[in-house]
Amino acid sequence: MNAVAWMAGASAAAWLVAAALLGPRARVEVLLGILGPLLIASGSWVLVERTFKQRPQALTAVMIAAFAFKVIFFGAYVAVILRVLALRPVPFVLSFAGSLAGLYLMEALYLRRLFR
């Protein structure tokens, strides 16, 4: 099973657990808190893996550019969720931070594996 499938599976499992524990009111906030980081971590991983296989010498430059994109994307994403959609901040921020940390831990472990 590839890295993106594991990330998606872990995110789906986290959402199902959170939805069961928090009830229907927090489902949307938690789902959106998980989806943004999942989308970016998955896309980032595909880009890193493809770059490493085709041009490993370009990987650092690609990762720096991806980081800059992530900073801008996440700033806009959080602003839209909290200001435009006006969803409750606590469930969104907790799920966003938790999924971001978990997915980037997974990505770091996959990077370690890729480099071996």
Secondary structure, DSSP 8 states (H G I E B T S, - for coil): --HHHHHHHHHHHHHHHHHHHH-GGGHHHHHHHHHHHHHHHHHHHHHHHHHHHH-GGGHHHHHHHHHHHHHHHHHHHHHIIIIIS---HHHHHHHHHHHHHHHHHHHHHHHHHHH-
